[in-house]
Amino acid sequence: MAVTLPFRDINVHSSPSHYAFSSPSSPSSPTLVVDRPSGDLRLHDGKLLGSKRVSSIAGILGMIKLRLDKYIIVITKAQPMGRIKGHMIYKVITTEFLPLRERPLHDPDEDTYLSLLKNLLKTGPLYFSYAFDVTNSFQRQAQSDPSVPLWKRADDRFFWNRFIQTDLIDFRAGNASGYGIRHSIGQQPDVDPYILPVMFGMMEIKNTSIKGTPLTFILITRRSRHRAGTRYFSRGIDENGNVSNFNETEQVVILNDHASGGLGGFAGNGSYQNGAVTGQAGKEVQVMAYVQTRGSVPVYWAEVNTLQYVPKLQIRGVESAVHAAKLHFSEQIRLYGDNWLVNLVNQKGREMRVKEAYEQMVNILVSSPSEKTESDSITNEKFHTVETSREKQAFDRLHYVYFDFHNETKGLQWHRAKLLMQQLEGPVLKHGYFRGVDMPGDAYGRMEVRQIQSAVVRTNCMDCLDRTNVVQSMLGRYILSRMLIDAGVLKEGENAEDDVAFEPVFRNVWADNADVVSKSYSGTGALKTDFTRTGQRTKAGMLQDISNSCTRYVQNNFGDGPRQDAFDLFLGAYLPSNSGVGSGLLFLDRRPLFIQSIPYILAASIFFVLVGSFTRRDPTATVWPLRLIMILCFSLAAACLNFIWAHGTLYVNWPKLNTPPWATEGYQDALIQVKSNPVIGPLVGRHERGKSDARLGYLEEGKKRIE
């Protein structure tokens, strides 16, 4: 039985009544037809008359219904990024939205929806392959059925376009819809090649060598689509057990793989040809892979933006999150085995509350927990571990390790982070990594599994970014040397970093990974990447960190609201409604006019002060009127700045679609405080444009959709 894989080439034909998608390399396959404007799907055998060819595309990303119209999102340009076992991996470069209405309707909300989605797709690192499952680790691929269509094998967590592929997947399952009426039409397996799973994250493929041995070094980070969002608008865990900023990072080494110049591991007859195009005579193609994860602390907590550099921290009672944490760790244990929970948040200051909440949660989940604390001359809590003290129960496969990263590495003592590696060395060696070899001639491209990874290290700090990146790259370096020693490339006692040519490759790939993960969540590149790239802290790196920190402040307060809206829209966390078409009020700024005017008054006052300060004056002109105006403008600017700083919650650019409850509470509290002011209050009440709680409009307009 041939493997069903996505079409590599699709032609789009358009007419006033439909869009038609067909593969020129598979002329016997049915044409996928999307009727306009209803969006009904059907398959058509043979050539469809009355349509003109529009373009060739790399794939169908999906279909999404907005307020006024439904759109087909197609990939118009994809960049090859390299081959994995001969299979080409592509990055999405450009996309196009095909409206179902022949004459698209417009209103402000519809245009904003489209702008949000286009910006997300333009900046989001999306990857796909026609023959390789980019959403699954090598170990999960080895355990899956390769005869199943590629999209069915995809890991639901990392199948990023799963929501917008719902129409095609429902049609494949035999559930058709027409004018709002669903009816069964039977299974449609011919739709499988049109469904292309896409991954959001990072992927770099390097053909390099260590100690003269050629190999392929790969780093893949997959970002979960569940509870995806931005830094301060997505924290902690939700009621379904999904945590914010969850990423799976897989480091892969492939030996004896020489398929890069072949047919991409995919023959024209639709089958894999391992023995024919991969490997070298007498040598097995070996794949060695190690998986790590990161994710937010699994309790209910949030940070509320107030324009202060450090937001307000809110943590709900740990007991309220126990059920959600059980769901989260049950899935993690099922997928990865034992979980080594490495916590890097500070043990003092505001972060201490997050650390204590995490430890309380682990103590609740683990039966008969036994705690052990180790101190040194630098900190009284260098390590803090929590283990079970009796026969293991379900959650006793959780092993908590706290490392005081901040204090141990203070003063640029980054080498002291290796103390954590000494703590983890035993478990890492015990639970191993995945190792498999190709089965020559196997029609499905399967591997013979020689070893599996039976545990995972789950690392977190507050953001799961900068400190986490340092620790994960350190662990990646250690396991890489272990892999190469086991494969005979290195001798016992040697390290991969001893190869001066490979060392920059390793460092830069991990630093690139840190930047991609950080930019997706915080809006900027990662901090401390100079250490990852060079092995030491530099002044240039510290200056870059200052620049990134300032950019994060601006982005997190004024730019992340629309980014969060884009994530919610693309992933189906918010469903637009067609009610109130033309009202155009969803994205309208509904704050009182007085509140809106303060930044403009501030800008105008500063402008007049600058003009008065640098404009040349006639020597005979009277000076005091100008100085009086400058003093008044300066005082007005100071008053405006003080008002904005004191009521920062009113000036944060919050998400408009799924506004967090704590954001709404903070906004309302700040507005009530302003209204209670005897001087400003009457101005706010008199010029208010509609109700201030209009930001809660998403409660009626949108709803959660769980796939």
N, C-alpha and C positions, 0 to 999 in steps of 0.2 A: 504493500500500500504506500503510495507516494505521500510525502510530507506536505501538508497544506501551509504554504507560506504567503506572506503579503506580496502583492504585485509590485515589481520594481519600477514599472512604467505605466502610467495611467494617462489617457487622453480625456480631456473634458470637452464635451459638446454642449452647446447651449441653444435653447430656443425659447420663445415666449411661454411655452407650456411645460418645459422640463429642463433639467440638467441630466446629461448622460455620461457615465464614467465607464470606460472600457480599457482593457490592456491590449496594446497592439502585438505584444509578444505571446499572448494567449488568445488568439482569435476565436477559439472554440468556447471560451468562457462567456457566460451571459453578461450582458451590459446592466450595470446598476443604474436605475432611473429614479430621479427624485422629482416628483411632480411639483409644478409651481401653480399657485402659491401655497398649496395645502401642505407640502412637505411629505406627502405619502411616498413610500418606498416600494419599488417593485423590480423584478428582474425581467429582462427582455432578451430573448434569443435572437441572434442575428443583428444586422445593422439597423439602427433607428433612423428612419427617414425624417426629413424636415428639420434637421438641426445642423448647425455649423460648428466646426472645431474652434475652440477658444484657445486652448493651450495644453501643454503637457505638464503634469505635476509629479512630485515625488511621492505623494500619498495624501490620504484624507485624514485630517487631524480629528474631525468630528463635526457635529451639528449642534447649534445652540439657539435657543429661542430667547429673544429679548422682549422688549415691551411691545414693539410694533411689528416685528418681522422675525423670521427664522433665517439663520445664516449657515452655510456650509463653509467650514474653515479648511482650506487646503494648503499643503506645503508646496510652495512654488520653487524654493531653492534650498538645497541641502549640501552641506560641505563634508566631504570625506575626512574622517579623523584618524583613520588607521584600521588595521585588521586584527581581529582576534581569532586565532585558528583559521585564518583565511576568510573570515566573514567581515565585510566592510561595515564600519560603524559610521553613522552620519550625525551631524549636528544640524538642527533646524536653523536656517538663516533668515528666510523670509516666508511670510504666509499671506494669504488673501482671503477676504470674506466675500462669499458669493451670496447675495440676497435672493430670497425666493420670490419676492415681489418684483415684477418687471420694472415698475417705477417705485423705487424705495421711498418709504415715508420717513419723515424726519421730525423729531422734536428734541428739545434740549436733553432730556433724559436718555433717549435712544443714542444720540451722538456721544454722550458721556460714557454710556456703556461700551460703545464701540472703541472709544479712545482708551478706556481702561484696559480692555482686552488686547488691543493692538500693542500698547506699551508693554504689557506683561509678556506677550509672545516675542516682542522685539528684544527684550532684555533678559528673559528667562533662558537659562542653558538647558535646552531640550535635545535629547539624543534618541536615536532609534536605529534599528537594523532590520533588514529584510529576512535574515536567516539566523540571527543570534538573539537570544533572550536577554536583553539588557536589564530587565527588571529583576532577574533572579541571580543569586550567587552561583558559582560553579557547583557547590555542594547541592543546592536545591535543584539545579538543572540535572545533575546526575541521578536524582531521586524522582524526577518527573517522567511522564510518558511522552517521548519525542514524537509520537504519531499524532498527538493532539494538536490542533491549530495553535499557532504561536500566541494569539491573544488569549486563549483559554489557559495557557501555561503561565501567563504573566502573573507576577505577584501583585495582588490587589492594592497593596500599600503604595507601590511605586509605579502603578499603571496610571500615569498622571492625567491622561485624557480619557479616563474611564467614564467620567460623567458625560462628557460631550460625545462619547461613542455610544451612549445609551440607545439612541434611535436605531443604529445599525445592529447593536447587540440584541435588542428586542425583536427586530425584524428577523434576525438570524434564528432566534428562538421560536419564531412563528407567531409572534404577537404584533400584528399590524394595527395601524390606527388610521382612521380617515375621518376628518372633520370632527375630531374629539371622541369618536366611537372606536373602541378597541375590539378586534375580532381575531380569531385564530386562523392562520393560513397554513400551518404545518412548518416543520423545520426547513431552513433555507441554507444548507451548507455552502452553496455557491457564493454566499456573502463573505465567507471567511477571509479570502484574499484581500478584501477591501478594508478590513479592520486592522489598523496598524498601532500597536502599543508604543507609547512614547514615555521616556524617563526624564525626570527633572533632576539635575545634579551636576556632577563633574566626571569627566573621563579623559585620561591621558594614556596614550599607548606609546611606549618607547622601545625601539629595537636597539639594543645595546649589548654590552658584554661585561663580564666580571672575570678577572684573572684569565682572560683570553677565551672564555667560554661564551659563545653567543647566546642571548636569551631575549625574551620579550618581557618587559617590565610594565605592568598595568596598574593604575589606581582608579577605582570607580567609587564614587559616592552617590548614593541614591537617596533622594529626599522624599519622605512620606507625604502623601497627599492629604492625609487625615490631620486635622488641626493645623494645617499649614497657615502661615501668616508672617507678620513682621514682629520685630523685637519686643516692643512694649504692648502690642495689641494681641499677642498670643503667648501666654505663659502657662506653665503647669500642665494639668491634666483635665480632660473633660469627662463627662459621665459615662462615655463609652470606652474609657481606658486608653484613649489616644493622647499622647503628650506632644507638646509644641517642639518644633525644630528637631524632630526625630530624623536621624540620618544613619544609613548603613554604609560603612566604608569597607571596601574589599581590595586588598593588595594581592596581586597575582604575579606569579613568575611562570613563564612557559619555556621549557627547554626543548630543543630539537624541533622547533616549529619553523618550517620553511615554506609555508603556504601563502605567504604574502604576495607572491607573484603569480599565483594560480588563478582559478576561477572563483575565488572567494569562498571555497568550500561548498559551493552550490552548483550542481550540474544542471544542464538544461532540462533534464527529465524530471526535475523536482526532488532529487534525492541527494543526500550527502555522500561524499566519496572520500572517506578518511584516508584509506590506504593509498588512494591514487594521487592525492594532491598535498598531503601533509606528511611531515616527518622526513627522515633520511634513512637510507638503507641501513639496517642493523641497529638503529636507535629508536627508542620509544619516544613519542611525544608526551612529555610529562607536564601536568598542570598542578601547581601548588598555590593554594589560595588561603588567605586568612581574613576573617571578617571581624570588624569592631563596630560598635554602635555608640551613638550619643543621643541624648534626649533630655528635655527639661525635667526638673525635680517633680516626681509624680504626686503632688498634693495640689489643693486648690489655692493658688496664689496669683497675685497680679502686682504690677507696678503702674501707678497712676501718674500720667504726665501732668506736670503743673508749670512747665517751662523752667523749673529748677533743673540743675545739671543732674542731680540725683532724684529720681521720682519717688513718690510715696509708695511704701511697700505695704501690701495687704495680704494676710494669710488667714484663711478660714481654718476652723478646727480640724485637726488631722483626722479625727474619727469620721468626719463627713466624707472623706475621700477614700476610705478603706475599700469600699466596694469597687470604685473605679481603679484603684491601685491593684486590686486582685485581678481585675480584667486585664490590665496592662501586663502584669508580670506573668500571668498564666499564658498569655500569647508569647511573651518573650521566652519563657522556659520551653514552650512547645516548639518554637522555631529554632532556638539556639542552644538549648540545654541549660547548664548552670550559668548563672549571671553573676559576674563580679562587678559590683556597683562601686565605681571609683568616684568619690565626691571631692571636688576641688574648691568649693566655696570657702570664703574666709570664716575663721572660727570666732572673729570679733566683729564689732560694728553691726551694721544693718544686715549683712549677709548671715550673721549668726542665727537669726530666726529661721531662715530657710534650711540651714544645716540641721538645726535641732528638729524641725518638722520632718525632714527626711529620715533622721535617725529614729524618731518616734514611730514613723510608718513602718520601717524595717523591723523594729522591735515588736510591733503588733502582728506583722505577717509571719515572722520567723518564730517557730515554737521553741520555748525555753532558750531565749537568746542569751549568749554569753559574750559580754563586752570586754575588750582589752584595749588599753590606751598606752602608747609609748611616747615618751618625751625625750628631749635632749636639751642642750644648752641654748638653743635658739627659740624653741617653742615648747610649751608644756603639753602639746597635743600634736606631735609630729604625725603619728598614725592613730587611727581609732577604728577598730574592727568589730564587727558584729557577726557571730556565727551561732549555729544551733549547738546545744550541749547534749542532745540525745538523738535517738533514732530519727532519721529524716522524714518529714512530712512534705506536703506538696510545695510549700514555699520555702522549705529549708535548702533549696538549691540556689537561694539568694545569699551572696556573700558580700557584706558591706565593708568597704575600705575607705576611710577618710584620710586624705593627705593634705597637710597644711602647706599648700603650694605657695601661697603669698609669703609667709614667713621664711620658709625653707629656701626660697630663691631670691630673697630680698638682697639688694645690693649687687644685682646682676650676677648672682651665684647660680646661673642656670644649670650648671653641671649637677647641682644637688637634686634636680628633678629625677636623676637616675636612682635616687634612694627608693622611689616608688617602684621602679623596675625590679629592684632587688626583692621587694615585697610580693610582686606579681609573678616572678620568674617561675616559682614552683607550680602554681596553677596553670600557667601558660604552657609549660612543658608537659604537664600531665594531660591536659585536654587537647593538645595538638592543633594541627591545621589540616585542611583538606588536601588530599593528594590523589590524583588519578592519572591514568594513562589511556591513550586512545586505543580503541579496539579496531585494528585494521580491517577494512572492508565492510564494516558495519553500515547498513543502509541508512540508519538514523543518526549516525555520528555519535554514538554513545561512548562513554568512558568506563573503563574498569576501575572501580574505587579501591584504592590501596589503604587509605586512611581518611578518617573524618574528623572534623572539629566538633568537639562535644561541649564547648562552653564559649561564652563571649564576654568580653570586657566592655561594660557600658559606662562611659565616662560623661561627667557633666561638671560644669561650673555654673555661674548664674545664667549666662547666655548660651552656654555650650559652644563657645567660639574659641577665644584666644588661648586660654589655659588648656582647654580640651585639645586644641590643635597641637600644642607642644607635646602633651602626653601621648596622643595617638601616634604622632610621627616617631616618637621615641620607641613605642611598642612595635611599630611597623619596622623600624630598623633592627630591633632585636630578633623578631621572628624571621626577617629576611635572611639574616646570617644563619639562623637555625635551619631554614629550608635548604640553603646552599651547602651547608655542612652535611645534611642528610643525603643530598643529591650527589655528593662527592666533588662538588665544584670548589669548596673550601675545605681546609683541614680543620680538625678540632682545635679551637683556640683562635682561629682566624676570624675576622669580621669583614662584612661587606664594605664598611667604610675605609678599609685599608686600600681599596682600589681607588686611586686618586682621580681616575677618569670617570668612574661611575658615581662617585660621591656627589658632585654637583647635580647630576641627573636626579638622584634620589631627593636631595634637598629641595630642588626647584619644583619637582612634581608635588611634593607634600605642601610646599608653600603655596603653590597654585591652588591646591585643594582647599587650603585654609581661606584663601581669598574668595573663592567661589561660594563656599558655604556661608562665609560671613556676609558677602554682598547680598545673597539671597534673603538673609534674615535681618541684617542690620542696615543694609544700604551702602556699606563701605567695605573695603578690603579688611583683612584681619589685622590685629595688632600683634606685635612680637614676631612678625614673619622674617625679620632680619636674622633672628636667632635660628629659625628653621632653615633659612637659605644659606647662612654662613657659619652657623654653629656658635656665634657669639653676638652679644648685644653691641650695637654701634650707635654713634651719635646721630648719624643719618637715619637710622631706624627709629630712634626715639623721636626725632623731629617728624618723621612720617606718621608715627603713632599719634603725636599731638594733632597733626592735620586730620587724620582719620577720626580722632575723637571729636574734634570740632564739627566735622562733617556729619558724624553720627548724631550729634546733638540737634543740628538743623534738620536732618532727614527724619529722625524719630519724632520730632515735634510737629513738623510742617509738611513732610512728604510721605509719611508712612500710612496715613489715612487712605488716600487713593490706592496705594499699593495693596493694602488689606482688602479694600473693596474689589480689586481686580482678582485677587486670590479667591475670595468668596464667590464671585461671579463665575469664574472659570471652573471651579471645582464643585459647583452646585450647592454650596452652603447658603446661597441666596438665589431665589428664583424670582425674576422680574414678573410683575403683574401687568396685564393690559388694561387694568381699571384706571379710570381717570386719564385716558389718552389725551395728550395735548396740554395737560395742566402744567407740566414741566416744573414741578415743585420739589421733586425728590432731592435734587442736589442744590437747591436754592439755599443760600445762607439766610437762616431764619433768626439769627441773633438780633436783638434790638439795634436800631440804627446807631444809637449812641455808642454801643459797644463796638460796632463795626468801624465807626469813624475815628476811634482813638489812634490806631496805627497811622492813619492818613494825617491826622493833626500832628502826630509826632514827626513824621517825615517832613511835613511842611515847615514845622518849627526849626528843625535841624537845618533845612535848606536855607531859611532866612538868616540863621546864625552864621552859616558858612559864607553866604553872600555878603553879609555885613562885615565879616571879618577880613575877607580877601579882596573886596572891591575898593579901588582907588577913589579917594574923595578929594574934592577941591579944597585946597588949603584954607580958603576963606569961608568954607561952608560951616554951618553950625553943627557941632558934633553931638550935643546931648540928645536930640530927638532920635537919631539913629541908635545911640547907645541905649536909650530907654526901650526902643523896640527890640533890640537884641536881648536885653535883660528879660523882657517880657516873654520873648520867644524861647529863650533858654529855660526860664522858669516853667513855661508851658510844656516844653519837651521833657523836663525832669518830672513834672506831674504825670504826664502821659506814660512815661517809662515806668514810674513807680506804680501806676494803676495796672499796667500790663503785667508787671512782675508780681504784684500782689494778687491778681486774679488770672493767673496764667492758664487755668483750666478753660477759660472762655476763649483762649486764642490758640489752643492746640487744634490741629486739623484732624479731627476724629474721623473714623470710618463712618460713612453715611448709610451703608446698607445694613450691616449687622453691628450696630453700635454696642460695645460692651456695657453691661449694666452698671459696672462701677464707674465707667466714663460718664454715663448719663447722670448718676448720682452726684459725681463731682461737679459736673456742669451746673446742675440745678442748685447745689449748695452755694457755688460761687455766684450764681445769678441772684439768689435770695439775699446773699450778703451785700451785693451791690444795691439791690432794691431797698434794703433796710437803711442805707446811708441817707441821712436827712437832706444832703445837698444833691447827690447824684441820683438818688432813688426816683424822684419825680420825673427826671429826664428820661430815665430808662423806661418807666411805665408808659409815658406819653408817646414814645416813638417806637414801641415794640411792634415788630412786623409779625403778627400771628403768634401763636403759642410757642413758648420756648421748648415745650416738650414735643414739638414736631419732629425732633431728631429720633423719636421713637416710632416714626412712621413705618420702619421696617417690620414692626410686629404684625401689621396688617398686610404689608405689601410683599413680604418675603416669608419663606419658611425653610426649615432644614430639610435636606433630602439625604437619606442614608442609603447607600448602595449595598 
